[in-house]
Amino acid sequence: NTKLRVAILGAETWSDEYRKRIEEEMGVKTFDIIGMTETGGVGLGIDCEERAGIHVWEDHYIVEIVDPETGEVLPDNEEGEMVITTLTREGLPLIRYRTRDITKIVSREPCACGRTHLRVDRIKGRCDDMLKVKGVNFYPSQIEAILMRYKGLSPYYQIVLETIKGKDEIIIIAEKIQEGLSEKEMEQLDLELYDFLGFRCKIQIVPEGTIQRVPGKAIRVIDKRKRT
C-alpha cells in the first residue's frame, strides 16, 4: 500500500530475484545505482528500463575490467574487477582505482533507451566476498538468487561455514514467511542448491525475526571454519 512508484537502490549487492521480489511486493519500478565514496558517492552509473546493463557516466569516469590477480585488462564480456579513473574530480582525483567490485562490460553500443554510454553488468559481489568451499567458488548473491525464488522465504538469510569432522560444511539459515516452505518446496530447494554447489548443504528454516538486524550492510556470511 505504498504511493511510491520508483525506487533507486544501491550500496549492497542485490540479486535479480531479490529485485523481482521488491517490485512485486512494493509495486515499484527499481533502478540499480552504483558508486562509492572514493569516486564521489553514488552516481557512477545507473541502469534503465531496458534492464540491459548499468550505464556508466563516461563523461566523468573511465571504466576498465581487470583480472583481480594479475591486473591485466580483460576483454568485454569477461568478468573481473572494476577499475575506475575519474575525469572531473579535482579535490581527490583517482587513477585506475581498484574498486574490488566484480562485473563485466556488457556493451559499448547504444542502448535501446537512447543512451550511448558503455554498460557494465550489475555488480556480482566483491573480490573478498567470494567463498570457497570444497573446491567450489561462489558469491553469497548466488545463494540469495536461489533462495529468493521461494515466496515462503524472507530476504533475511545467513551462510554459516563450519568445519565438521575435519571437513568444511555450509549451513544456510533462512527466515520463513508465515507457513514457510512445503515439503515439496524444501526438496526442490535442496536440489537447486545441490545443482549449483555440487554438494549437499544443511538448510535451516527459522521463524521470521530470528536473524539479528544490524545497522548498515547485512551480515550474510559467518565463517567459523578452523584455520590450520
C-alpha positions as CSV (number, residue, x, y, z in Angstrom):
1,N,0.0,0.0,0.0
2,T,2.7,2.4,-0.9
3,K,2.4,5.5,-3.1
4,L,6.0,5.1,-4.3
5,R,6.4,4.5,-8.0
6,V,10.2,4.3,-8.3
7,A,13.0,3.1,-6.1
8,I,16.6,3.8,-6.8
9,L,18.6,1.3,-4.8
10,G,22.3,0.7,-4.2
11,A,25.0,0.3,-1.5
12,E,24.6,-3.5,-1.3
13,T,24.6,-6.3,-3.9
14,W,21.1,-7.5,-4.6
15,S,20.2,-10.3,-7.0
16,D,17.8,-10.1,-9.9
17,E,15.5,-12.4,-7.9
18,Y,15.6,-10.1,-4.9
19,R,14.8,-7.2,-7.2
20,K,11.8,-9.0,-8.6
21,R,10.6,-9.7,-5.0
22,I,10.8,-5.9,-4.1
23,E,9.0,-4.9,-7.2
24,E,6.2,-7.4,-6.8
25,E,5.6,-6.8,-3.1
26,M,6.0,-3.0,-3.1
27,G,4.6,-2.3,-6.6
28,V,7.5,-0.1,-7.6
29,K,10.0,0.0,-10.5
30,T,13.5,-0.4,-9.2
31,F,16.7,1.0,-10.6
32,D,20.2,-0.1,-9.7
33,I,22.7,2.7,-9.0
34,I,26.4,2.1,-8.3
35,G,29.1,4.3,-6.8
36,M,31.4,4.6,-3.9
37,T,32.7,7.3,-1.5
38,E,36.1,7.3,-3.2
39,T,34.6,8.2,-6.6
40,G,32.2,10.9,-5.2
41,G,29.4,8.7,-3.8
42,V,26.5,7.3,-5.8
43,G,26.3,8.4,-9.4
44,L,29.0,6.3,-11.2
45,G,26.2,4.7,-13.2
46,I,22.6,3.5,-13.1
47,D,20.5,1.1,-15.2
48,C,17.5,2.0,-17.3
49,E,14.1,0.4,-18.0
50,E,15.7,-1.8,-20.7
51,R,17.5,-3.8,-17.9
52,A,20.4,-4.2,-20.3
53,G,23.2,-3.2,-18.0
54,I,24.3,-0.2,-15.9
55,H,25.0,3.0,-17.9
56,V,28.4,4.4,-16.8
57,W,28.7,8.2,-17.0
58,E,31.7,8.2,-19.3
59,D,32.0,12.0,-19.3
60,H,33.1,11.7,-15.7
61,Y,34.7,8.2,-15.4
62,I,36.8,5.7,-17.4
63,V,35.9,2.1,-16.5
64,E,38.2,-0.9,-17.1
65,I,37.8,-4.5,-16.1
66,V,40.9,-6.3,-14.9
67,D,42.0,-9.7,-13.7
68,P,41.9,-9.4,-9.9
69,E,45.1,-11.4,-9.6
70,T,47.3,-10.0,-12.3
71,G,45.8,-6.6,-13.0
72,E,45.6,-7.4,-16.7
73,V,42.9,-5.6,-18.6
74,L,40.2,-8.1,-19.7
75,P,38.1,-8.0,-22.9
76,D,34.5,-7.0,-22.9
77,N,32.0,-9.6,-21.6
78,E,34.7,-11.2,-19.4
79,E,34.1,-10.9,-15.7
80,G,36.7,-9.3,-13.5
81,E,37.4,-6.4,-11.1
82,M,36.2,-2.9,-12.0
83,V,38.9,-0.2,-12.1
84,I,37.9,3.5,-12.1
85,T,39.7,6.6,-13.3
86,T,38.0,9.9,-12.6
87,L,38.0,12.7,-15.2
88,T,36.3,15.6,-13.4
89,R,37.2,15.3,-9.7
90,E,39.5,18.0,-8.5
91,G,40.0,17.5,-4.8
92,L,40.7,13.8,-4.9
93,P,41.3,12.5,-8.5
94,L,41.7,8.8,-8.9
95,I,43.8,7.0,-11.5
96,R,43.0,3.3,-12.1
97,Y,41.4,2.9,-8.7
98,R,40.7,-0.7,-7.9
99,T,37.2,-1.0,-6.5
100,R,37.2,-4.7,-5.7
101,D,33.7,-4.9,-7.3
102,I,33.2,-7.8,-9.7
103,T,31.4,-7.1,-13.0
104,K,32.0,-7.0,-16.8
105,I,31.5,-4.6,-19.7
106,V,28.3,-5.9,-21.5
107,S,28.1,-3.5,-24.3
108,R,29.6,-0.3,-25.9
109,E,26.8,0.0,-28.4
110,P,23.9,2.5,-27.9
111,C,21.1,1.2,-25.7
112,A,17.5,0.8,-26.8
113,C,16.7,3.6,-24.4
114,G,18.8,6.0,-26.5
115,R,21.8,6.4,-24.1
116,T,25.2,5.9,-25.7
117,H,27.4,5.3,-22.6
118,L,29.0,1.9,-22.2
119,R,27.2,-0.5,-19.9
120,V,28.5,-2.8,-17.2
121,D,26.7,-5.8,-15.7
122,R,25.1,-5.5,-12.3
123,I,27.7,-5.9,-9.5
124,K,28.0,-9.6,-8.7
125,G,30.0,-9.1,-5.5
126,R,33.4,-8.1,-4.3
127,C,36.7,-9.9,-4.7
128,D,36.8,-10.5,-1.0
129,D,33.2,-11.7,-0.9
130,M,34.0,-14.9,-2.9
131,L,33.7,-18.0,-0.8
132,K,35.5,-21.3,-1.5
133,V,34.1,-24.5,0.0
134,K,35.1,-28.0,-1.1
135,G,36.9,-26.5,-4.1
136,V,33.8,-24.6,-5.3
137,N,34.0,-20.8,-5.7
138,F,30.7,-18.8,-5.3
139,Y,29.3,-15.5,-4.1
140,P,26.6,-15.0,-1.4
141,S,24.5,-13.3,-4.0
142,Q,24.3,-16.5,-6.0
143,I,22.8,-18.3,-3.0
144,E,20.5,-15.4,-2.5
145,A,19.2,-15.7,-6.0
146,I,18.2,-19.3,-5.3
147,L,16.5,-18.5,-2.0
148,M,14.5,-15.6,-3.4
149,R,12.7,-17.8,-5.9
150,Y,10.7,-19.1,-3.0
151,K,7.8,-16.9,-1.8
152,G,7.8,-18.7,1.6
153,L,11.3,-17.3,2.5
154,S,12.1,-13.8,3.6
155,P,15.1,-11.8,2.3
156,Y,16.9,-12.4,5.6
157,Y,19.4,-15.3,5.4
158,Q,22.9,-16.2,6.5
159,I,25.5,-18.6,5.2
160,V,27.4,-20.3,8.0
161,L,30.7,-22.0,7.2
162,E,31.9,-24.6,9.7
163,T,34.5,-27.3,10.0
164,I,32.7,-30.6,10.9
165,K,34.8,-33.7,11.4
166,G,37.7,-32.1,9.5
167,K,35.6,-31.1,6.5
168,D,34.2,-27.7,5.5
169,E,30.4,-27.6,5.5
170,I,27.8,-25.0,4.7
171,I,24.7,-24.3,6.8
172,I,22.2,-21.9,5.2
173,I,19.9,-20.3,7.6
174,A,16.8,-18.7,6.0
175,E,13.8,-17.0,7.7
176,K,10.4,-18.2,6.7
177,I,7.3,-16.0,5.9
178,Q,4.2,-17.3,7.6
179,E,4.0,-21.1,6.9
180,G,7.3,-21.2,5.0
181,L,8.0,-23.9,2.6
182,S,6.1,-27.1,1.9
183,E,7.9,-30.5,2.0
184,K,8.0,-30.5,-1.8
185,E,9.5,-27.0,-1.9
186,M,12.1,-28.0,0.6
187,E,13.1,-30.9,-1.6
188,Q,13.3,-28.6,-4.6
189,L,15.4,-26.0,-2.7
190,D,17.8,-28.8,-1.6
191,L,18.1,-30.0,-5.2
192,E,18.7,-26.5,-6.6
193,L,21.4,-25.8,-4.1
194,Y,23.0,-29.2,-4.8
195,D,22.9,-28.5,-8.6
196,F,24.6,-25.1,-8.0
197,L,27.2,-26.2,-5.5
198,G,27.8,-29.7,-6.5
199,F,27.4,-31.0,-2.9
200,R,24.8,-31.1,-0.2
201,C,24.5,-28.3,2.4
202,K,22.3,-28.2,5.5
203,I,19.3,-25.9,5.3
204,Q,17.7,-24.4,8.5
205,I,14.4,-22.6,8.1
206,V,13.8,-20.4,11.1
207,P,10.9,-18.1,12.2
208,E,10.8,-14.6,10.9
209,G,12.8,-12.2,13.0
210,T,15.3,-14.8,14.2
211,I,18.3,-13.4,12.3
212,Q,19.6,-10.2,14.0
213,R,19.0,-7.0,12.2
214,V,22.1,-4.7,12.2
215,P,22.6,-1.1,11.1
216,G,24.3,-0.8,7.7
217,K,25.0,-3.7,5.5
218,A,23.5,-7.1,6.3
219,I,25.8,-9.8,7.7
220,R,25.3,-12.6,5.1
221,V,28.3,-14.8,5.9
222,I,29.6,-16.2,9.3
223,D,32.8,-18.1,8.8
224,K,33.5,-20.4,11.8
225,R,35.9,-22.7,9.9
226,K,39.0,-23.8,11.8
227,R,42.2,-22.5,10.2
228,T,45.4,-24.5,10.4
